Amino acid sequence: MGSGEQNTTGRSTGVAIRPLCAPWLVRFEPAALEVRVLLSGAGRPGGTLLWEGAGSAAPRTFIARTSELERLDRDVFLARFTITDYDGRGGTYQIRCGAEQTSRFSVQPDPAPGEAWRFLLVSDHQGLPGATSTMQAVARAAARTPFHAILFAGDLVQEADDLGSWTGRRDPPAFFDSLVPLLSTAPLFVCPGNHDVSCTPGPGEEAYPWDLEVFTDLLLPPATTAPRGCYAATCGPLHILSLFVARRWVPGDHDARTGPCYEPPGRYIFEPITPGSEQNDWVRSTLAEVPDDSALHVVLLHHPPYAQGRNNVPPFDDPLEYAGNQIVRHIVPLIEPWAHLAISGHNHAVNHHLIRGVHYFECSHMGCGHQPRKWRPDGSVAPEPGGNPSRFFAAEADATYYAILEAAQDTDRVRARMSVHRVPPGGWGDEVYAFDL
């Protein structure tokens, strides 16, 4: 498009209106499929989405709702298209913006009753070197059997306010660019990690400013009464409860620090989870309203309640010190009566603990680059939390992982199976560890 061409608002601009990345999908309600994309332009550029649903008589056109993302860059906008009354039968779409247009993408139909849904499980992308080989292996898996949704347990990017962390950077790969076309064909469900928060460390609790603005705009429901970073959703056989449980290490003298956001010896929890906090009360009320049904109940949170790894100890918990862990003290008792599966990330490791009937699964697809530890500092073997069985992946700095959850809803129950796929250097191998839920 040439200089001075009209944008969709009818106002002349010298900046070309163009998509900055491939679109991505979110679906917080079964009957509303939303397509989002980053646009570059001036004067609030818009666009149109041409949607052709499976079996529809004619294509439908949707006009973008756009919002400026000043925290990312000048003249960067987020465009949202909502496909209303979505019937779950899939379809194809394309976004047109000025003289430019995206590729045409296909959305997979929902499985028929009794057939299995396939969910990709990953976390801790952050543009790390292993992301490329992991996503190549995931793309091959999707080509064989497509995914119906993606569950991402936080730390999508390295810096939330950096546009290059989201798109446009090739080495290391930016988030949206490295997951094409997966995000354009399967809805994304995420929870925020510590790297997804914009913050500046300060000397005390009140002097530690942070916000979740960019992450919320890009990936969370546009309007919700839930606390920051939280939402509840249903996707096929899954009831998903997504929480904002993320910490950050705060350097300095911690002797005088108190308050609901701190855990010794210097962890800062962004959104409080203590009793009486907004998030704690919301979890209680939300789970009290969920009907007793045959769905698979999944909790999505970035920091795991139970974990072993150098990214977790120190400065975080020793495996034996779970009693002082706020997540174990304040979140686990709330979700334990309800959840079948709790998915987390953060430690760049793969852990599977089965504790009092709940599968705690840590699925950091960047593998074991942070040297997960199975041993105490004195060299003795660290016991599993509470003596419960687990599968812990030993240190393999060059290996990465991804996981697949397959779930089919029968009349009175959900049949579910998890599989962990190891990707060795080069990305061409596929060793599998699987378990039933």
N, C-alpha and C positions, 0 to 999 in steps of 0.2 A: 504494500500500500504506500503510495507516495506521500510526501510531506504536505500537510494541510488537508488531507482527505477527511471527510466527515466520519466521526465515530457514531456509535449507536445512540448517543444522547442528542445527536444533531449539532453538537458544538465542534468547531474546527480546532484541530490540534496538530502540532508538528511532530507528535510522538506516535509511531505506529501502534495500533492496537493488536496485540498478539498474545497467544497463550505462552506462558513461560515453562510449562511442563505438561505432561499428560494428565488427564483428569483422574480423580479418585472417587470412590463410592463410599457413602455411609448409609446405614439403614437402621435407624433407632426404633422405628415402628414397622411392623410387617407390611403395611399397606402404603408406605411412603419411602421410595428409593430416591436418594439425593445424590446428585453429581456435583462435585466441586472442582474448581480449577483456578490457578493463579494467572492473572492477566497483567500485562504491561500496557500502560497508556496514560492519557491525561484526561481530566474532567470526568472522572468516574466512568470508565469505559464499560460497556456491556457486552452482550453476545446472545446468541440463541443456541438452543439445543434441539436437534432434530432426533426424535425418539420414535422407533418403530417396534412396538411390542409384538411378541410372538402371537400370530393369529389376528392381529388388529387389521381393521379394514383400511386404515390410512395412517400415515405418519402423523405424529403430534409435535407441535413446536412449543418450546418453553423459553421464556425470557429470563435472563439472569437477574438475580438480586445481588448487587455488588456492595462491598464495603472496603474502605481503604485500609491498608496495612502499613501504617507509617513506621512501625517498629522494624519492619523488614527493609524497606527501601522506598525512595520517592517514586510515585507513580506505579506502585504495585497494589493490585486489588484482588480480593477474593470474590469469585463469582459462584453463586449457588443456584442450582436448578433442581426443583423438587418434582419428581414424577408422581403425581397424585394418583390415588386409587390403583396403586401397583398391585397386580394380581399374582405375582410370583412366577409368571411363565417365561421370564427372560425377555430378551430383545436385543436390539442393536441401537447405537447412538453415535452422534458426531456433534462436536461443538464448532460453531462458525462465529468468527469474531473479525469484523472488518473484512479485509481481503484474505484473511488466513483461516485455516480450519485444521482441526485435529484429525488423526486417523479415525477410522470407524472401529468401535469396540463392541464386543458381544458380552452380554450379561447372561450367566448361566441360569437356567430355570431352577426353581426349588425342586428338590427330589419329591417323588410321589410318596404318599403315606406308607411308612414301613421301610422305605429305602434310606440308605445312609447319606447323611450330610458329611462333607469333608471340610475340616477347619485347619488352616495352617497356623502353627504356633511358633512365634519368634519373639525376640526382644533384643535390646542393646545393639542397635544398628550403628549409629554414631559415625558413619562414614569410615569405619575401621577397615584395614586392608583385606580381611577375610570376607567382607560382605559380598564382594564380587563373585567369588567361587561359590559361596553359599547360595546366592540368588540364582546362579546358573544351574545349580543342582535342583533348586526349588522349581525353576522354570521347566526343567525336564520332567519333574514329577507332575507339574500342572498340565503339561502337554499330554501326558498319559491319561491322567484323570483330573479334571479341573477342580479347583477349590470353590466352595460356596461362600466362604468368609475367611477373614484373617483376624486372629487374636494377637495383639501386639502388647507385650507387658512393659512398655515404657522405654525411655532413652532412645527415641527415634533419631535424634540428631545430637551433635556435639554442643552447639550453641543455638538456643532457641531464637535469638534475635538476628541471626546471621542468615541472609537469604541464600548464600552458597551452601549452607547446611541442608537446605530443603531442595534446591534445584539449581542447575547451571554448573555445578562443579563435577568434574570427571575423575579427578584423582586427588584425594579419595572420593568415592562416588557420593553424590548428594542423595538424600532419602527418596524423594519422589522419582528421580531418574533411575535409580538402581532397582526399583521395584516395578518398573514398566514391563509387561502390561498387567501384572497381578492386581495392582490397586485399581486399575480401570475396569476390571471384570468381576471383582469380588469385594463386597463391603468390608470396611476396616473398622474393627472395634479396638480401642486403645485405652490405656490408663497412663497418666503422666509419670515420668521418671525424673530423677534429680537433674538430668541434663536438659529436660524439656522446660525447666523453670528458668525465668530470667531473674537473676539476683545479684546482689553485691554484698559480700561478707562484711559484717560490722562487729563492733566490740560487744554488743549486747542484743537481747531479744528485740527490743524496740528499734534498734539501729541496724536491723538486718532486712532491708527492703527486698521484696521479691514480688513477682506477679506471674500469672499464667496466661497472659493476654494472647500471645501469638498461638500457643498450643490450643487454647480454647476456641479461637476463631477458626483455625484450620480444621480441627478434628472432632470437636465435641458438639452436642446438640446446641442449636442456636439459641434456644430459650428453655430454661429449666429452673425448677425450684430447688433442685438438689444443691448441696455445697459445692464449692469450687472443685472442678476436676472430677466430679462424681456423676454417675447416671445409672439407671437400670434399663435393660433392653431385653427383648426376646428375639432370638434368631433360630428358626426351626425348632429343634428339640432342646435348645439351650435357653435357660434363664440366666442372664449375665448381670452381675453386680460389679460395676467398675468403681474402684476406690482411688483416692489420692493419698497413697501411703508411700512417701518418698522422703529420704533424709539427705542431709549434707553435713560433711565434716566442717566444723568451725574451729580454726586454730586459735591459740591464745590461752589465757588463764581462765579456767572454767570453775574455779572454786566458788565464786560468788554467783554463778548463774543458776537460776531456778525458773520454774514456770512450766506450763504444759507442753512447750515445744522442745524442751531439752531432755536428753538422756545422757548421763555421764558415760564416757569421759569427754563429751564434746560433740554429740550428734544433735543436729537441729532438724526437727520434723516440720516440714513446711506447713501442712494443714493439721491442726491438733486432732488427736484421736482419743483423748482421755474422756472418761465419763462426764457428761454435761456439755461436751463440745458439740458443735453443729454437725460434724461428720458422724460422731458416735450416735447422736440422737437420730440422725437420718437413717443410718444402718438399722437401728432398732425398729423404727417405724416402718421402713420399707420391707424388711423381712417379715414383720408382723402382718403385712397386707398381702404377701405372696400366697396364693392358694396352694393347698397340699395337692400337687399334681404329679404326673409321671415325667416331668421334664428333668433334664440334667442341670443341676444348679452349679454355676461356675462363678467364682470370685476372681477378679482381675486386679492385681496390685503389683507395684514395682518392687518394693523391698520385701523379700520373703520372710515369713515368721521364723522358719527354720532353715539355716544355711551354713555351709562350711566353705571357706575360701579366703584367700589373702585380701580380696576386695571387701571382705566382711570382717576379718580379724587381723590385727588391729587396723584401724581404730574402732571398728564395730565389735560385735559380740564374739567372745570365745564360744565355741559350741556348747560348753557346759553352763553358760550364764544366761540361759533363756528367761530365767525368772526376772531379770532386770530389763527385759526387752519390752517396750511399750506395745509393740504389735502383738506379742504373745499374751501380754496381760490384758489388753483392752479390745483387740479386734478378734483374736482367735475365739474367745468365749461367745462372741456374737454370731460368728459365721459357722462355728462348729456344728450346731444342731441342724443347720440348713444346707451347708455346702457339701457337694460330692467332690469337687475339684477346685483347688486354689492355684492359679497360674501366676508366677512371678518371674523376675529377672534379676538384673543388677550385678550379680557376681561373675558374669561371663563364664558360667559353668552350667552343667546339667545335673540336677539333683532330683531324685524322686523319693519322697518320704510318705509312708502311709501311717497316719497317726490318728487313732480313735475314729477310724472310718473315713477320714478325709484324705484324699490324695493331694499332697503339696508338691507341685511340680515347678521347678525352676528351669526355664527354657531359653537361657541366653544363647542366641545362635552364634555369637562370636566365639563360642567354645570356651576353652580353658586358658586363655591368654593371661589371666590373673592368678595362675598357680593355685587352684583350689587345694585345700589341705585336708587330709584325712587324719593328720597326726597332731598331737599336742607339741608345744615347743620343746619338751624334753625327749621327744621321739616316740613316746608311747602312743598307741592307737586311741583316737578320740571316739568315745561311744556315740552311737546314734542317739538323737534326742528322745529321752524317755524309754530307751531300749527298743524303740520301734524299728521295724525293718525298713531298709532304704536301698536305693541303687545310686551310687555316687561315681561320677566319671572322673578318673584320675587325670593328673596334669598332662595335657597334650597341647602345647602352645600353638602348634600349627593346624590343629584340627578345628573344624567348626561344626555346627549342628543345626538341624531344624526338626520340628516335631509335627505330627499329624494327629488330629483327633477325629475319629469317625464315630458318628452317633446316629442311630436310627430309633425313631419313636414308635414303639408298639402300643397296643391298647392300654396297658397298665404299667409300662416301664420303658426305660431307654436302654438300649444295648449300646455300649460305648467301649472303644478300644483306642489306646494311645500307642504311637510308635515314634521312637527317637531315631533319627537318621544321622549317622556320622559322616562328615564330608572331609576326607583327608586332603592334604595339599594337592592342588590341581583340580579338585572338585569332581573327580570322576568315579570315586568309590561310593558305596552305599551300604554301611553296616547298620543293622536294625536291632533295637531293643524295644520290646513291646510288652504291654500289660493291659489287662481288662480293668475297667472301672466298676 
